[in-house]
Amino acid sequence: MPGDSRKDYILATTANHFGVPVSEGAITSLIDSPALNSFLDDGNAPILAGKFDTKGQRKKIIFANKIYAPLLLEDGKWSRNLDPKLQSLISELEAGLGSAIRKQDPSFKGRDKDGDNLGSILSPVDEFQYWDDLSKRDDRAATFVDLFKPISKDFGGLDAMALHDAMELVEITQDTLDDVWKCLDYDPYPEPRMKHLMDIIEEDLWTGHYGSVKESLRSAVAICERWVGVCETLTAQFWKNFRAHPWKGDRYIPDNLKKLATRLEEILTLRIVHEQQIGLLNSQEQKELRTNEAFTPFMGLNPLQYNPYTQPLWAAAVAQYDRIMSPVEQKIAGKLRSQFKGLDGYPQQMLREFQRYKELIKRPSISKEMVSERETLLGQLSVNIREVEDDFQKRTGQRPGGKGIPKGKNLPEIVNHIVFVRQLEARAEETIKTAETLLGDLAGFNKFRKEALELLEELRSWRRESFDDWARDMNERIDDPKEPLSLETNGRLMELNHKTGKLHVNYGDRLVTLLREVRQLGSMGFAVPAKIQHVANTAQKFYRHGVVLKQVAHFYNTIDQQMIASQQAMMLDSALSFERLVKNPKSGSKSKGENVEITWDNPEELDNYINKLQKAAERLTTENRRLRKSHNVVCEKVEQLISVDLLRQQQKWKDGLMDIRHLMANIVSQGFSIENMKPWRAHWDRQLYKALEHQYQMGIEALNENLPEIKVELTYRQQQLQFRPPFEEVKAKYFREMKRFISIPNHFKGVGEDTT
């Protein structure tokens, strides 16, 4: 290649070695040899071997990147036939030669102060092996070997690694290098050597071919950018401020890697353009325009081998590609113009379509053909910018007729406002960015850009002012003695309002909202004032306690609604105990002069107190649950008695009533006061009497039909008819049975304690 001094030197050396003139075909034919290109541009090809081929009539020299032992070991045909001892000896020879080369480095003596003479370190694996060789007699080297272990194995198999694993390796490598740099048990790792290691890691990551698939290229660009970021972060932040072993040079950014990322972006753009062209052309058009030959200029060129010597080859290939694609792009321009015709008056849709074909439209020939469409889009975007500004001013109350800012889900008001405005900002920024790329050469673009930037600044200014207003309001509330927003850590936890009987926790809902506001605003990048941050931090510290106390207070304030009215007296003792604990947190204290209040600033007492409250609340809840269950059981039994025939099944009535009495006696045995059970028993006495009344009425109506049968005989005796038994006796028995049923209410006893 003309101008490539590396190739000139190698070809001249080869010609001299074989005694062939430099101008002969045997030498000039080697200029574009793949083996030569790989040797010069690929760090994974450290060998260039030349062989003089004398078999043919013409003199011929063959270049290769592999010779001798590696070939013997890697080729299955040869390795199977080699004696294992010979294979082992060859491997040891290879390792020994590598070690010998590394030992030529003056820094190998173990001190490694300056990190000079690093020419023998061509890959991360070489660096790891360098320290491994030293580790046999040097504790410092052994320490570095251990620190490099998380990545040493992965870099050895990098060629076969998937892209998503490579990104993970970048993250692990950052942590590993940080550990190595900060290891101060011995002489620290030299800065020049670390810089060289960063360089060869970059080369080793990107010397292989990763294909032309879009997602792979995007991942490759992301990995490049991530490694650049890692190097910058380590050298400009982590190590610059590490006093024990500071990075003395400027921030280090691998320049070749940045240029490689640019090259990858170019490849990705060409691939996207080609795919979009294919998508717009039918098969006949593709055939006529020979789109399958689009990438012919790049054949034989490895675009991932980036360096100053390969750049002219790449530029020439791109220029040739542009010439080949010229007729294709004329056809594409016409198709795009037809596609955009129906989008007049719909700026956002038209903008999305422009964004969709952005890479195509950026092509100079297509951009020129679509001047009219681009001017139409620019005009519509200008109108849209003004509409957005008008709508924003109406929604924020700067102009009449607004509907207000749309409410987000579960967002505090200030956060909702800022999120809404930031969305508008993002849209404006994206519009400006796209317009600069696609419309920047148009006459009216500068005016549009000025209007868009003014809107963007208005949005940003309003957002900043909204935050400042919020901060001012919060500071005023914090300082307000009447209703302070801040948590008084030396104040009482809870207070009982004697007028309403409600328990109030001194941890307001506004304080909970403030926590969310500070957290979310901080995550958006706002600098929350120190006073507000302090209040939020204090509130956050006691947030868990505040939530628990609010739950307890809610329980206390609503427990009467959860209780059955007639059972409330039964839980009086537990309720009074809970209330005493609320009013007098240290009621159990034996010290007469001790303060009876518990405040927020005593975490140990606070935890103990909350535990007591929770236990008391749980006791009330358990009692209420048990009594409600008993109430429901009694209810079922009374409902059953309503259907029991009082006249015919009196025993069943008695058995049901006895079950209810036993249940209530069992509740007494559990510790509930008989005196406090009176309202509940009275309630069920009333329900039992209702059941009795119902069956009594039913029995009265059917009394004649349901009384026991009285057997009477009619006899002729003493020359007259007579009843046997006598009629008076029959009459007395009938009235006796009737009286027994009718008098049931007189003898009925309910479930009161005096009726057992």
Secondary structure as GFF3:
##gff-version 3
##sequence-region A 1 756
A	DSSP	alpha_helix	5	18	.	.	.	ID=ss1
A	DSSP	alpha_helix	25	28	.	.	.	ID=ss2
A	DSSP	alpha_helix	34	41	.	.	.	ID=ss3
A	DSSP	beta_strand	49	53	.	.	.	ID=ss4
A	DSSP	beta_strand	60	64	.	.	.	ID=ss5
A	DSSP	alpha_helix	68	74	.	.	.	ID=ss6
A	DSSP	alpha_helix	76	81	.	.	.	ID=ss7
A	DSSP	alpha_helix	84	103	.	.	.	ID=ss8
A	DSSP	three_ten_helix	106	109	.	.	.	ID=ss9
A	DSSP	alpha_helix	124	135	.	.	.	ID=ss10
A	DSSP	alpha_helix	139	156	.	.	.	ID=ss11
A	DSSP	three_ten_helix	158	160	.	.	.	ID=ss12
A	DSSP	alpha_helix	163	181	.	.	.	ID=ss13
A	DSSP	alpha_helix	191	206	.	.	.	ID=ss14
A	DSSP	alpha_helix	214	233	.	.	.	ID=ss15
A	DSSP	pi_helix	234	238	.	.	.	ID=ss16
A	DSSP	alpha_helix	255	280	.	.	.	ID=ss17
A	DSSP	alpha_helix	283	289	.	.	.	ID=ss18
A	DSSP	three_ten_helix	291	293	.	.	.	ID=ss19
A	DSSP	three_ten_helix	296	298	.	.	.	ID=ss20
A	DSSP	alpha_helix	311	340	.	.	.	ID=ss21
A	DSSP	three_ten_helix	341	343	.	.	.	ID=ss22
A	DSSP	alpha_helix	347	356	.	.	.	ID=ss23
A	DSSP	alpha_helix	358	361	.	.	.	ID=ss24
A	DSSP	alpha_helix	364	369	.	.	.	ID=ss25
A	DSSP	alpha_helix	371	395	.	.	.	ID=ss26
A	DSSP	alpha_helix	413	439	.	.	.	ID=ss27
A	DSSP	alpha_helix	445	479	.	.	.	ID=ss28
A	DSSP	beta_strand	494	496	.	.	.	ID=ss29
A	DSSP	beta_strand	503	505	.	.	.	ID=ss30
A	DSSP	alpha_helix	509	523	.	.	.	ID=ss31
A	DSSP	alpha_helix	530	541	.	.	.	ID=ss32
A	DSSP	alpha_helix	543	562	.	.	.	ID=ss33
A	DSSP	three_ten_helix	565	571	.	.	.	ID=ss34
A	DSSP	alpha_helix	572	583	.	.	.	ID=ss35
A	DSSP	alpha_helix	603	642	.	.	.	ID=ss36
A	DSSP	alpha_helix	650	669	.	.	.	ID=ss37
A	DSSP	three_ten_helix	675	677	.	.	.	ID=ss38
A	DSSP	alpha_helix	678	701	.	.	.	ID=ss39
A	DSSP	alpha_helix	703	706	.	.	.	ID=ss40
A	DSSP	beta_strand	713	717	.	.	.	ID=ss41
A	DSSP	beta_strand	720	724	.	.	.	ID=ss42
A	DSSP	alpha_helix	727	742	.	.	.	ID=ss43
A	DSSP	alpha_helix	744	747	.	.	.	ID=ss44
A	DSSP	three_ten_helix	753	755	.	.	.	ID=ss45
###
